[in-house]
Amino acid sequence: MKISQEGINLIKKFEGCKLEAYKCAANVWTIGYGSTKGVKEGDSITQEEAENLLMKDLEVFEDAVNKAVQRSIVQCQFDALVSWTFNLGAGNLNSSTMLKKLNNQEYDEVASQMKRWNKANGKVLEGLVRRREAEALLYEGKEWHEV
């Protein structure tokens, strides 16, 4: 599966776009829509480069979700899982109780498991609480835009 525009919209809403390198809440150098690979202090990019980086990054996380999920899922579920993995990484996806619940067909548990991942450096962050809520709503096929 590939992420839809709806999933991309969620990622863009919560990542925002910064054309100058900055340190994110997890203290990692970041640029564009949350790209971290090879980013260092002082880097800058154009809007077009930010869009291209996002598309390239998404391929990695689409692949991670496609490999990890052993059940059939619908587009909104895939989009939510890619957004979650984009933010938290494939390692966290693969070791998560959320994935275990999904692969064990405990579908009604997945959204609540998504929401548990709302901390950076051990602190609950309001932005992550809102993002996890939006991802959980998208996963359930519900309206998430007002979160």
For each residue, the residues with C-beta under 8 A, 3 or more apart:
1: 62 65 66 73 75 78
2: 62
3: 7 8 58 62 78 79 82 83
4: 7 8 75 79
5: 8 9
6: 9 10 75 76 79 138
7: 3 4 10 11 78 79 80 82 83 138
8: 3 4 5 11 12 54 58
9: 5 6 12 13
10: 6 7 13 14 79 80 83 134 135 138 144
11: 7 8 14 15 33 34 54 58 82 83 86 87
12: 8 9 15 16 17 33 54
13: 9 10 16 134 145
14: 10 11 83 87 127 130 131 134
15: 11 12 33 34 87
16: 12 13 33
17: 12 32 33 47 50
18: 21 22 30 31 32
19: 31 32 44 45 46 47 50
20: 31 43 44
21: 18 29 30 31 39 40 41 42 43 44
22: 18 29 30 31
23: 27 28 29 30
24: 27 28 30 34 36 120
25: 120 121 125 127 128
26: 120 121
27: 23 24 121
28: 23 24 36
29: 21 22 23 36 39 40 41 43
30: 18 21 22 23 24 34 35 36 39
31: 18 19 20 21 22 35 39 43 44 45 50 53
32: 17 18 19 35 45 49 50 51 53 54
33: 11 12 15 16 17 50 53 54 57
34: 11 15 24 30 54 57 86 87
35: 30 31 32 39 50 53 54 57
36: 24 28 29 30 39
37: 57
38:
39: 21 29 30 31 35 36 43
40: 21 29 43
41: 21 29
42: 21
43: 20 21 29 31 39 40
44: 19 20 21 31
45: 19 31 32 49 50 53
46: 19 49 50
47: 17 19 50 51
48: 51 52
49: 32 45 46 52 53
50: 17 19 31 32 33 35 45 46 47 53 54
51: 32 47 48 54 55
52: 48 49 55 56
53: 31 32 33 35 45 49 50 56 57
54: 8 11 12 32 33 34 35 50 51 57 58
55: 51 52 58 59
56: 52 53 59 60
57: 33 34 35 37 53 54 60 61 86
58: 3 8 11 54 55 61 62 82 86
59: 55 56 62 63
60: 56 57 63 64 90
61: 57 58 64 65 82 85 86 90
62: 1 2 3 58 59 65 66 82
63: 59 60 66 67
64: 60 61 67 68 85 90 93 94
65: 1 61 62 68 69 78 81 82 85 93
66: 1 62 63 69
67: 63 64
68: 64 65 90 93 94 99
69: 65 66 73 78 81 99 102 103
70: 103
71: 102 103 105
72:
73: 1 69 77 78 81 102
74: 77 78 141
75: 1 4 6 78 79
76: 6 79 80 138 139 140 141
77: 73 74 80 81 110 139 141
78: 1 3 7 65 69 73 74 75 81 82
79: 3 4 6 7 10 75 76 82 83 138
80: 7 10 76 77 83 84 114 135 136 138 139
81: 65 69 73 77 78 84 85 93 139
82: 3 7 11 58 61 62 65 78 79 85 86
83: 3 7 10 11 14 79 80 86 87 131 135 138
84: 80 81 87 88 93 98 114 117 132 135
85: 61 64 65 81 82 88 89 90 92 93
86: 11 34 57 58 61 82 83
87: 11 14 15 34 83 84 128 131
88: 84 85 92 93 117
89: 85 92 93
90: 60 61 64 68 85 93 94
91: 94 95
92: 85 88 89 95 96 117
93: 64 65 68 81 84 85 88 89 90 96 98 99
94: 64 68 90 91 99
95: 91 92 99
96: 92 93 99 100 113 117
97: 100 101 113 116
98: 84 93 101 102 109 110 113 114 116 117
99: 68 69 93 94 95 96 102 103
100: 96 97 103 104
101: 97 98 104 106 107 109 110 113
102: 69 71 73 98 99 105 106 107 110
103: 69 70 71 99 100
104: 100 101
105: 71 102
106: 101 102 109 110
107: 101 102 110
108: 111
109: 98 101 106 112 113
110: 77 98 101 102 106 107 113 114 139
111: 108 114 115 136 137 139 140
112: 109 115 116 136
113: 96 97 98 101 109 110 116
114: 80 84 98 110 111 117 132 135 136 139
115: 111 112 118 129 132 133 136
116: 97 98 112 113 132
117: 84 88 92 96 98 114 128 132
118: 115 124 125 128 129 132
119: 122 123 124 125 128
120: 24 25 26 123 125 128
121: 25 26 27
122: 119
123: 119 120
124: 118 119 128 129
125: 25 118 119 120 128 129
126: 129 130
127: 14 25 130 131
128: 25 87 117 118 119 120 124 125 131 132
129: 115 118 124 125 126 132 133
130: 14 126 127 133 134 147
131: 14 83 87 127 128 134 135
132: 84 114 115 116 117 118 128 129 135 136
133: 115 129 130 136 137 144 147
134: 10 13 14 130 131 137 138 144 145 147
135: 10 80 83 84 114 131 132 138 139 144
136: 80 111 112 114 115 132 133 139 140
137: 111 133 134 140 142 143 144 147
138: 6 7 10 76 79 80 83 134 135 141 142 144
139: 76 77 80 81 110 111 114 135 136
140: 76 111 136 137
141: 74 76 77 138
142: 137 138
143: 137 146
144: 10 133 134 135 137 138 147
145: 13 134
146: 143
147: 130 133 134 137 144
